[in-house]
Amino acid sequence: MSGPILITGKNGQVGWELQRVLKTRPVIALDRDAMDLSKPDSLRRTIADLRPSIIINTAAYTAVDLVEEEPDYAQMVNGNAPGIMAEEAKKLGALLIHYSTDYVFDGSKREPYVETDQPNPLNTYGMTKLIGERAIESSGANYLIFRTSWVYSARGRNFLLTILRLAREREELKIVNDQIGIPNWSRAIADATAAVIAKLQPPKKPARGRPSSKDLTGTYHMAGAGATSWFGFAEAILEEIHQGGFPATVMGKVPITAKKVLPISTAEYPTRARRPAYSVLDSTKLKKTFGVELPDWREQLKTAVTSQATP
Ligand SMILES: NC(=O)c1ccc[n+]([C@@H]2O[C@H](COP(=O)([O-])OP(=O)(O)OC[C@H]3O[C@@H](n4cnc5c(N)ncnc54)[C@H](OP(=O)(O)O)[C@@H]3O)[C@@H](O)[C@H]2O)c1
């Protein structure tokens, strides 16, 4: 692959980690100022100028509740921009790697969702992300859509950092126990993505015996093993805190006040956007196709916690 790898959302959770894991390759990582996904013309022009061999689109409007208030903007960023990127990728013969979400599903299943399950988003975020998926699928470009879930990292806004903050402010944390999913560390997602890229060959010259991105175009679930609720996730974070898992650099000087986590229902914690009660992703297809899998969510958390000193 001759052109650089173009990463969007360079300051986001996944975008940040991707720059780290792909640093041995020519990478151009852009933030919102350099490439605004809500501006189709400049989006097209930037891609055409940079001539990437792979576009990795991590940028998205991910604030699930705020999206309900700005559906048109979310549609531009999550729904339209991925299709534009796919069209430009097609013109260049580039591969588009894009991330989507477990929130394309409505949660009515009680066993892990596979890629062929019918999406039916409950909220605008999930709907706009699904529109983005469909635009990519119908573009004719070579693409990999990785659906992931419940992403956290040492930066940005996420559940792990929220619990770390609340653990210093409250004695008891009340956390929703009736939404089940899989928490994923952004670095594990970035590592898995890099491992997939390493297995691919350029579409024009596939090496004998190795698959090209054209053969493997499609949607894949990319999440760790196991599953938990937000309550279970919070309990695990608190467990790590009390076991001294977090380095002092993360814990700072403010003492931890939280002693326990109490389970509550979604009805007791109403939010602007509805969320699926069950959105566990089955990532068997990713493993079978690329030999790539993310660790169990609890193991990911343990590794993430001990690595927080080097965000
Ligand atoms: N976070 C989750 O729990 C979760 C769950 C399932 C799937 N996903 C998907 O995984 C992918 C990566 O998520 P993430 O957690 O890394 O997201 P994130 O931390 O929220 O980062 C998203 C990035 O997108 C950028 N962005 C937003 N609007 C933009 C625009 N108009 N133009 C250019 N950049 C824009 C943001 O820039 P600013 O920093 O300037 O705002 C931010 O850097 C996304 O596709 C997301 O939908 C995430």
The ligand as a Gaussian input file, in Angstrom:
#p B3LYP/6-31G(d) Opt

LIG

0 1
 N      -17.538000       5.824000      22.735000
 C      -18.250000       4.709000      22.739000
 O      -18.696000       4.233000      23.782000
 C      -18.527000       3.976000      21.446000
 C      -19.343000       2.838000      21.466000
 C      -19.593000       2.160000      20.276000
 C      -19.041000       2.622000      19.093000
 N      -18.275000       3.741000      19.092000
 C      -17.756000       4.219000      17.823000
 O      -16.341000       4.089000      17.830000
 C      -15.752000       5.173000      17.112000
 C      -14.712000       5.858000      17.961000
 O      -15.346000       6.349000      19.126000
 P      -14.558000       7.137000      20.255000
 O      -15.093000       6.679000      21.557000
 O      -13.092000       7.082000      19.995000
 O      -15.110000       8.605000      20.006000
 P      -14.718000       9.959000      20.748000
 O      -13.704000       9.712000      21.806000
 O      -15.983000      10.638000      21.085000
 O      -13.990000      10.759000      19.589000
 C      -14.679000      11.151000      18.466000
 C      -13.833000      12.151000      17.724000
 O      -14.609000      12.610000      16.616000
 C      -14.351000      13.968000      16.479000
 N      -15.429000      14.665000      15.779000
 C      -16.697000      14.875000      16.197000
 N      -17.358000      15.610000      15.285000
 C      -16.490000      15.859000      14.280000
 C      -16.561000      16.561000      13.065000
 N      -17.670000      17.209000      12.685000
 N      -15.481000      16.597000      12.261000
 C      -14.340000      15.973000      12.635000
 N      -14.182000      15.299000      13.777000
 C      -15.254000      15.243000      14.597000
 C      -14.207000      14.501000      17.889000
 O      -13.502000      15.704000      17.825000
 P      -13.501000      16.741000      19.037000
 O      -12.483000      16.190000      19.986000
 O      -13.106000      18.022000      18.390000
 O      -14.906000      16.761000      19.579000
 C      -13.447000      13.369000      18.563000
 O      -12.059000      13.561000      18.493000
 C      -16.906000       6.075000      16.661000
 O      -17.275000       5.732000      15.365000
 C      -18.027000       5.701000      17.601000
 O      -19.303000       5.913000      17.007000
 C      -17.982000       4.423000      20.242000

